Amino acid sequence: MVGRIGNQAYGNTSTCLAIKGNTMRIAVASGKGGTGKTTVATNLAYVAAQAGRSVVYADCDVEEPNGHLFLKPMIAQERSIDRLFPVVDRDPCTLCGRCSDVCRYGAIACVGKSVLVFAELCHACGGCQLACPEQALREEPRSIGRLRLGSSGSVRFLDGVLNVGEAMSPPAIRAVKAALPPDPGLVILDCPPGTSCPVIESVRGADLVLLVTEPTPFGLCDLALAVEMTRALRLPLAVVVNRADVGDREVWQYCQRQGIAILAEIPDDRAVAEAYSRGELAAVAVPRWAEHLNGLLEAVESGRASQERVVA
């Protein structure tokens, strides 16, 4: 069942839906893993493309991207995601320690007669290079992952894959978002689970954050955290309740108290789980499931004309 929007802005009365030209960015997120976030994101992209929309699916869960398992894209291009890291030229270095003093992350240190760089702590801000009076530091690119671009039918596809052992994923997420085509139409951003830095980077700049939850105590607890994060970023939000016919009614009561629109209530369906285990799109394998996603798409788009821009 699709929830009513009426005249209510997505999220709360202080944030409203913002549309930039012909582009609409929907970030599909969740406070916890296992709620069906990627299932909703991939199938929403599919049904939107089937309805004739220009659609881009971007998998921002760079530590464990799995949208490709269901959309099965043809990858047309693959390139390195690079970050700049400081390199010390020992000859002009006087071991003055200014590079270490300016680094807020402890990524560079003068130890004895050596300057040590800890790449896993470096945020690539360039501060150490600017602080060095002897110009003994330079920045060199180092690969932290791969960017893949392709298509799945009429859905344009891109994702990022972080290299094993890399400590920070936001730079790779920024690379995925920077690779979005100009004027892409409808963009579905499949975000990492949780509420930490990777999620914040993924939802930043979205026109609407769809929080996928489940009606369980854990689902509600993590939904509340995700709502708090989204509102702190002053982004419009709405909720999708997956497996809506199990658990309790606490999620509905919470959303009612918070003034949050529930745009879709999707029932539990064994056939969807079976399709998921085979790596199939639920909207293809289970036609009745496509009805829920089409209803969700209509609910999202119906709020466009009457909403005002988010106030920064």
C-alpha positions in Angstrom: 0.0 0.0 0.0 1.4 3.4 -0.9 1.2 6.1 1.7 -0.5 9.4 1.1 1.6 12.5 0.8 -1.1 15.1 0.6 0.2 18.6 1.1 2.9 17.5 3.5 6.5 17.9 2.7 8.7 14.9 2.8 10.3 14.4 6.2 9.1 17.3 8.3 7.7 20.7 8.0 11.1 22.3 7.9 12.4 20.5 4.9 10.8 20.2 1.5 11.7 18.4 -1.7 14.2 20.2 -4.0 14.4 19.5 -7.7 17.4 20.6 -9.8 16.4 21.1 -13.4 15.4 17.8 -15.0 17.4 15.8 -12.5 16.0 14.1 -9.4 18.4 12.3 -7.1 16.8 9.7 -4.8 19.2 8.3 -2.1 18.0 4.9 -1.0 19.4 4.4 2.5 18.8 2.4 5.7 19.8 2.7 9.3 20.9 -1.0 9.3 21.7 -3.7 6.8 19.3 -6.4 5.7 16.2 -4.1 5.4 16.0 -4.6 1.6 17.6 -1.3 0.6 19.4 -2.7 -2.5 16.4 -4.7 -3.5 14.3 -1.5 -3.4 17.0 0.6 -5.2 17.7 -1.8 -8.1 14.0 -2.6 -8.7 13.0 1.0 -8.5 15.6 1.8 -11.2 14.3 -1.0 -13.3 10.6 -0.1 -13.1 11.4 3.6 -13.7 13.2 2.7 -16.9 10.4 0.4 -17.9 8.1 3.3 -17.5 10.2 5.4 -19.9 12.2 7.4 -17.5 15.8 8.2 -18.1 17.5 6.4 -15.2 20.9 6.2 -13.7 21.6 3.6 -10.9 24.7 4.5 -8.9 25.9 2.0 -6.3 27.7 4.0 -3.5 28.2 1.1 -1.2 31.8 0.9 -2.4 32.9 -1.5 0.4 30.4 -4.1 -0.7 28.6 -3.2 -3.9 26.1 -5.8 -5.0 23.6 -3.9 -7.3 25.4 -5.5 -10.2 24.3 -9.0 -9.1 20.7 -8.1 -9.9 21.0 -5.5 -12.7 23.7 -7.6 -14.4 25.1 -4.6 -16.4 27.4 -4.7 -19.4 30.5 -2.8 -18.2 31.7 -0.5 -20.9 34.4 1.3 -19.0 36.5 0.7 -15.9 39.0 3.1 -14.5 41.1 3.6 -11.3 39.9 5.8 -8.5 42.9 7.7 -7.2 43.7 9.7 -4.2 46.7 12.1 -3.6 49.0 11.1 -0.8 52.1 13.0 0.5 55.6 11.8 -0.5 58.6 13.2 1.4 61.7 14.3 -0.5 64.4 13.6 2.2 67.1 15.9 0.8 65.6 19.3 1.4 63.7 18.1 4.5 65.0 19.7 7.8 62.8 17.6 10.1 61.2 20.8 11.4 58.0 19.0 12.2 55.6 21.6 10.8 53.9 19.0 8.6 53.2 16.9 11.6 52.0 19.9 13.6 49.4 20.9 11.0 48.0 17.4 10.4 44.9 16.9 12.5 44.7 13.2 11.7 48.1 12.0 12.8 48.9 10.9 9.2 52.5 12.3 9.2 55.1 12.3 11.9 58.7 13.1 12.4 60.4 10.2 14.2 64.1 10.5 14.8 65.7 11.3 11.5 62.7 10.1 9.4 59.3 11.4 8.3 56.7 8.7 8.4 53.5 8.9 6.4 50.5 6.8 7.5 48.4 6.5 4.3 45.4 4.9 6.1 45.0 8.0 8.2 45.6 10.6 5.5 42.6 12.7 4.4 44.4 14.1 1.3 43.8 17.7 2.5 47.2 19.0 1.3 47.8 20.8 4.5 51.2 19.2 5.2 52.5 20.3 1.7 51.4 23.9 2.3 53.0 24.0 5.7 56.4 22.7 4.6 58.8 25.7 4.5 61.3 23.7 2.4 58.8 22.3 -0.2 60.0 18.9 0.7 56.6 17.4 0.3 54.8 16.6 -2.9 51.5 14.7 -3.6 51.3 11.6 -5.8 48.2 9.7 -6.9 47.6 6.2 -5.5 44.8 3.9 -6.6 42.2 3.2 -3.9 39.6 1.4 -6.0 37.9 1.0 -9.3 35.1 2.9 -11.0 32.8 0.8 -13.4 30.4 2.3 -15.9 28.0 0.5 -18.1 24.3 -0.2 -18.7 21.6 -2.7 -17.9 19.0 -2.5 -20.6 18.0 1.2 -20.5 19.3 1.7 -17.0 22.7 3.5 -17.0 24.9 1.9 -14.4 27.9 2.9 -12.3 29.5 1.7 -9.1 32.7 1.9 -7.2 34.7 -0.9 -5.7 37.1 0.0 -2.9 40.4 -1.9 -2.7 40.7 -4.4 0.1 42.4 -2.8 3.1 41.5 0.8 2.3 40.3 2.5 5.4 38.2 5.3 4.1 35.4 5.0 1.5 34.1 8.6 1.1 36.7 9.5 -1.5 35.6 6.5 -3.6 31.9 7.5 -3.1 32.7 11.0 -4.3 34.3 9.6 -7.4 31.1 7.6 -8.1 28.9 10.7 -7.8 31.3 12.8 -9.8 31.0 10.3 -12.7 27.2 10.8 -13.0 26.4 12.0 -16.5 25.1 15.6 -17.0 21.4 16.0 -16.8 20.9 12.3 -16.0 17.1 12.4 -15.3 16.3 10.1 -12.4 19.3 9.1 -10.3 19.0 6.2 -7.8 21.8 6.3 -5.3 22.2 3.0 -3.5 23.8 4.0 -0.2 25.8 2.0 2.3 23.8 1.0 5.5 24.1 2.8 8.7 24.6 6.5 9.6 28.4 7.0 9.5 30.6 9.0 7.1 30.1 6.8 4.0 26.3 7.3 4.3 26.6 11.0 4.8 28.8 11.3 1.8 26.3 9.2 -0.3 23.1 11.1 0.6 24.7 14.6 0.4 23.0 16.6 -2.3 20.0 14.2 -2.7 16.6 15.6 -3.5 15.0 12.9 -1.4 16.3 10.3 1.0 14.2 7.1 1.1 14.8 5.2 4.3 14.0 1.5 4.0 13.1 0.0 7.3 11.4 -3.1 8.7 8.9 -3.3 11.5 11.1 -4.7 14.2 12.7 -3.2 17.3 16.1 -3.1 15.7 14.6 -1.6 12.5 12.9 1.2 14.5 16.1 1.9 16.6 18.2 2.3 13.5 15.5 4.2 11.5 15.4 6.8 14.3 19.2 7.2 14.0 18.9 7.5 10.2 16.1 10.1 10.5 18.3 12.1 12.9 21.2 12.0 10.5 19.1 13.1 7.5 17.5 15.9 9.4 20.9 17.2 10.6 21.8 17.4 6.9 18.5 19.3 6.2 17.5 16.8 3.5 13.9 15.8 2.6 13.1 12.2 3.7 10.4 9.6 3.5 10.1 6.0 4.6 9.5 2.6 2.9 8.5 -0.2 5.2 9.6 -3.5 3.8 8.1 -6.8 5.1 5.3 -4.6 6.4 3.0 -7.5 7.4 5.4 -8.9 10.1 6.6 -7.5 13.3 4.8 -4.7 15.3 3.3 -1.3 14.5 5.9 0.8 16.3 7.5 2.1 13.1 4.1 3.5 11.9 3.6 5.2 15.3 7.0 6.6 15.2 6.6 8.0 11.7 3.2 9.5 12.7 4.7 11.2 15.7 7.6 12.6 13.6 5.4 13.7 10.7 7.3 11.4 8.3 5.5 10.2 5.1 5.5 6.4 4.6 5.4 6.2 0.8 5.2 2.4 0.5 4.4 -0.6 2.6 5.7 -3.8 0.9 4.6 -7.2 2.3 6.9 -10.1 3.1 7.0 -12.5 0.1 8.9 -15.8 -0.1 9.0 -15.5 -3.9 11.0 -12.3 -3.6 13.5 -14.0 -1.3 13.8 -16.8 -3.7 14.4 -14.4 -6.6 16.9 -12.6 -4.5 18.8 -15.8 -3.8 19.0 -16.4 -7.6 20.3 -12.9 -8.3 17.0 -11.9 -10.1 15.2 -8.7 -10.0 12.0 -9.1 -7.9 10.1 -6.9 -10.3 10.8 -9.3 -13.1 10.4 -12.6 -11.2 7.4 -11.5 -9.1 5.1 -9.1 -11.1 3.0 -8.3 -8.1 6.1 -6.8 -6.5 6.6 -4.5 -9.4 3.2 -2.9 -8.5 4.6 -1.8 -5.2 7.6 -0.2 -6.8 5.5 1.5 -9.5 3.3 2.9 -6.7 6.4 4.1 -4.9 7.7 5.8 -8.0 4.4 7.6 -8.5 4.3 8.6 -4.8 7.8 10.1 -5.1 7.1 12.0 -8.4 3.7 13.3 -7.3 5.4 15.5 -4.7 7.5 17.4 -7.2 5.4 20.3 -8.4 4.0 21.5 -5.1 7.2 21.4 -3.1 9.6 24.3 -2.4 13.3 24.2 -2.3 15.2 23.2 0.8 16.3 26.2 2.8 20.0 25.9 3.5 
